[in-house]
Amino acid sequence: MAAKVRERRNAHWVFCNHEGQRRAKLVGPGKDGKKLADALAKQWNAWLTLGQAERVFEKKAKATPAGAMPRLRDAVVAWIDRREAGGDFRAATSAAYGTALRTWVFPHVLPDGRLLGDVAIHEVTREQIGGVIAAIKAAKRSRSVIGHVRNALRGFYTECVEMKQVTVNPALDLRFFIGRMKRAPKRGIFSAEECRQMLRAAEGEGWWSAFLSMALGTGLRWGELAGLTRDDVDLKGRRVHVRQSWSPKANAVQDPKTGKGRVVPMSAELVAVMRAHMETRTAEGWGPQSLVFPGENGRHMRHFHERWAAFLKRAGVAHRPFHCTRHSFASHALKAGVRPENVQRWLGHATLSMTIDTYREYIADHESDARDVERLGEILC
């Protein structure tokens, strides 16, 4: 039976009976109701002819009961905001997680046509998350994008399991879907000659010379340098205390990236540079925040990237991100024979394996290595 239009109680309806399935749709009264009912009946008949009966007899979505599980997009975003407000996440971490989720997870289309972001948190499966990872890999995006998706969802569902909202963490083990991916090439370091070239170009530029010397001589991150105060620099003890980091995104001073402070030694050459800079800052007046490297009006720095790019161009050095000054410090220290555990402590890495995995190729060979090889022969004696 094809779809038909009928008038009942001064209103027009569309009725359809097809292979045991029935549906009735109230359209409306009057000429306009008749016109719309005819158009709907025509559409239903076209779907039936094309074998798309499911479009005519689609099931109505059930109303979401009060107290039901929230959607993934709402719950995860709220979780990230809550973790950042509580100091567990830095602003940069929240931004990275949020971007990855909004770009890849929430708009991911499932086989049933739903968006993953609209699925209730207890209905999300490991296979659905695996589909997101497959899409990221197909787009040839980096491991870090997958890492942001995995870490955000894993952390969120870990809390859900603890709170008894769900019984299984679908993001706990995604190794099958991630598989083997080529790691992104390490960002280049500044060679020793390039470091000297940059320092020569910075001479006579006020605090900029000291700022660059501190970056290359201690491996501090940009935010840690921007957050240094007068009390953090110990010229007599030849060391700098890293207690906080400035975040322009959060517009606030935060804990260092690892959440823990650290102490980094300064060479005699760096102490001389910093002593001259500190004397200049004292003459200028430290201001209420006592910043070692202030921006405009004595406040924390904000706009930096354009100045960095212009400086490298002026110095005749190929552009690399400022973070490469940190890589340069670590690599040159290891090549000079500094023990990896010292470099780990100075960089603030959580584990020694992280330092070794990142800078393995720069670790210098020691004379004791040959003696250790000879000792292996004693096993056979």
N, C-alpha and C positions, 0 to 999 in steps of 0.2 A: 504494500500500500504506500503510495507516494504521499508526500506532505500535502495537506489540504487546509484551506482557510474556512473557518466557520464563525458565525456570529451567535453569541450567546449572551443574554442579558445586556443587550446594547453594547457589547464589546466584542472585538475580533480576536480570535484565537488561531493558532496554528497547531494542528494535530498531526502526529506521524506514528505509524505502526509498521515496524520493519523487523522481520525475522524474530518475532517474539519480544522485541523491545518497543516500549511506548514512551512518547513524550508529548507534553502539551505546553504551549507557551502563550501566556496572555500578552497581547500587543497593545491594544487600546481601542477607544471608541471613535466613532465618526469616520469621515472620509480619510483623514490622515492615518487613523489606525488601520483602515482597510488597505491603504497603499503600502504601509510598512509591513503588514501581515503578508501581502502578496509577495513583496520582495524577499521576506524571510523564507517563505515556502519555496520560492524559486531557488534560493541559496541551499536550503536543505536538500532539495531534489538533485541539485548539481552534485552535492557531496555524496549522495547515495549512488548516483550514476558512476562517480569516480571511485567507488569502493571505499569511501572515507566515512563510513557510518559512525565511527567513534566520535567524529566531530559534531554530529547531530545529537548523539546520546551521551555527551560528556557528563561526567558526574560532578555534581556541585561540590565545591570545597566546603568541608565542615568548618564551622566557626571555631576559632581557637579558644579553648576554655580558659577561664581566669586561672592564673598560676601556672600556665603551661611553660615549657622550656623556651627560653629566648632564642631568637635567630642567631646564627653564627656571627654575622657582621656586627650586630648590636653588642653581643656579649664580649667578643674579643676586643673591640674598640674600647669598651668600658674597662676591661681588664688592663689594657695598656695604659690608659689614662690614670687608672688607680695606682698602678705600679710606679709610674713616673711621679705622681703626686706624693707617693710614699718614699721617694728617693731610691727605689730599687732600680729604676731605669733612668739613664741619662736622656736628655732631649734628643740627641742624635740617634740613640737606639730606638726610641719611640718613633721617630720620623722614618727610620729605615724599615722597621716592622710595618708601620702603617702604609707606607708606599708599596711594599711587596704584597700586602694583603689586598689593598684596593686595586692593584694592577692585575694580580694573577688569581687570587683565591675567591674573593667575593663575586666577580663577574664570570667565573668559570661555569660553563653550561653543562649540566649533567645529562645523561641519556634520556631522562624523562622530561627534559625541557626546563627544569627548574634551575635557578642560579644557586650555586653552592652557598653564597652568602645568606640566602633566604631559608636555608635548611635549619631546622632546630638542632641545637648543639648535640643532643643525644642521638640524632639520626645520622650524623656525619661518620663516614666509614674510612678505613685505611685506604681502600681502593679509590675512593673519591679524591683523597689527597694525592694519591699516586697519579691520578689523571692530571692534577694541577702540575705536578713535577714533570710529567711527560710533555705538557704544553710548554713549560719553561725550557726544557731541553730542545724541543722542536724549534723554538725561536732562537736557539743558540745563545741563550743568556748564560751568564757566569755562574760558578758554584756559589758565589756569595748570595745571589738572588734566592737560590734554593735554600741556602742556609738560613736566610731571614724568614722564609715561609716555614721551614721546619722548626726553627727555634721558637718562633712566636706561637705556633699551634701546639708544640710540645709543652711549652711552659704553661699555656692557658689550660690545656687538658689535664696537666698534672695537678693544677689547683682544683679543677672540677672533680677529679677522682678523690682528692682529699676531702672535698666538701660534700661528697656522696651525691653529686649531681649526675654523674655518669659512672659506669663500672669499669670501662675500658678506655685507655688513652690511644686513639687511632693514629696519633703522630709519634708514638714511642719508637717504633722501628720501621724506618722507611728505606733501609739499605737496598732492598730489592728494586725499588723504583728509581733510586738515585743512581745505582750502579757505579761504574767507573767513568769519571769525567776528567778531562785534562784540567789541571790546575791553571789558573790565570798566571801569566808570566809575572815574575817579581818586578816590581817597579825599580827602575834603575837607580843607582846610587850616584852621588857626585864623587868623581875621582879626587885624589889628593890635590892634583893640579887645579881642578875646577874649584875646589874649596879655597885654595889660595887665591885664585882669580876672583872669586866672589868677595873674599875678605878685602882684597885690594880695592875693588870697586866700591865697597861700602865705607872706605876710609873718608873721614870728613863729613859724614852724613849724620852726625849726632848719635842718638840712641840706637839708630839702625845698625851701626857697626857692632855695638855691644849685643844687641838682640841676635844678630846672625852668629856672632862668636859663641854665645850661650847655646844656641840651637845646635851648632856643629860640635861643640865641646862637651855637651851633656846629654844630647838625645832627647831633650824634653819636647813634648808635644806642643803645638801652637797654643792651645788653650791653657796649658800649664805655664808657658812663658807669659802669656797675657795676664795670668792670675797671680804672678809672683809679687810679693810685697817686700818692703825693706827688711823685715825681720826674717824672711826666708833665705836671704843671702848672707852666709857666714864667711866673711873674708878671712878672718883670723883662723878659723878652722878649715878653710879652703873647701867648703862644701855648700851645696844648695839644698834646702828642704822643699820637697814637693808636697804641699799640703792641700792644694785646691786647684781647680781648673775653671777657666771662664768659658761660658757657653753663650755666644750671641743668639743662638736659636731660642734658648730658654730665657735669655736675658737675665742670667743669674750665675752666681759662683757655685760650683758644684764640687763634690769630692772627685779625686782623680778617677780615671777610667776603671781601675780595678777596685776602687772603693777604699784603698789603703794608701797612706802617704809613704814616701821613701826619701832616702838621702843619696845624693849623687856627688861624688868628689869633683873638684875643679883643679885643673892643672895650674902650674905657676903662671903660665902665659895668660890663661883665662882670668886668673885672679887679678893680674895687672890691668887687664882691659876693664874688668868689672869695678875695680877700685876707682879708676878714673871716671867711669860712668856714674858710680854712686856719689862721688864728690860733686859731679855736675848736677845730679838730681837734688842733692842737698842745697846747692846754691839756688836752684830753681824753686825749691819748695815742694815738699812731698805731697801736700794735699791731704784730704781726709781719708783717702783709701791707701795712701803710701805705696802706690804701684811703682814697680821698678821700670816697666815699659808701658807708660800710659798712652792713651789715644788722645782724641781731641778733648779739650777742656779738662785734662787730667783724669778722665774716666777710662773705663776699659775700652780696648780697641774693638772696632766693629768691621770696617771695610778694609780687607787686607789683600784679597786675591789679586785685585788689579795692580796694586803696588808691587806685589811679588812678581807678577808676570813682567811688569815694566822693568823691574830691577834686573831680572835674569837677562832680558834683552839688552839692557845697557851694559851688563857685565860680559856679554858675549857667550853666555852659557845656555845650552839647549834647555827648553822648558821642562821641568818636572815638578810635581806637587811639592809643597813645602814639607810634607811628611817625609819626603826622601832625605831631608837633613837628619832625621832620626835613624833611617836605614844606613845612612853614611856613617854616622857616629858608631853604630854597632858593628858594621862590617870592617871599618878601619881599626877599631879596637881589637877585634878578633884576629885580624891579619897581623897586628902588632904583637900577638901572643898573649893578650889578656885572657884570663880564664873565663870560659863561658858562664860559670856560675856568678862571676862578678858582673858580667854584662847583663845577665838576667836580672840581678838585683837592681842595677842602675836603671834599666829600662822599665822595671816594674812588672815584668811578665809573671804570670801566675805560676808557671812551671818551667823547669829547665828544658824540658823537651820542646816547649814552644819556641824558645830561643834557638835551640839546636836545629829544629826543623826549618825555621825561617832563614837562618844564616849559616847553614851547614857548610856551604861551599867556601865560606870565608875563614873558617877555623884553621888556624895555622898548624902545621906539623911541628912537633917538638922532638928534640934530640932523644928524649926518653922513649919515644915510640919505637925506635930501632932496638933499644935495650929490652923493651917489653917483648918484642918479637923473639929475641934470642932466649928469653926466659921460658917461652912456650916449649922450647926443646927439652927443658928439664922434665916435662911430663913424660917424655919417651924414655928417660933414663931409669 
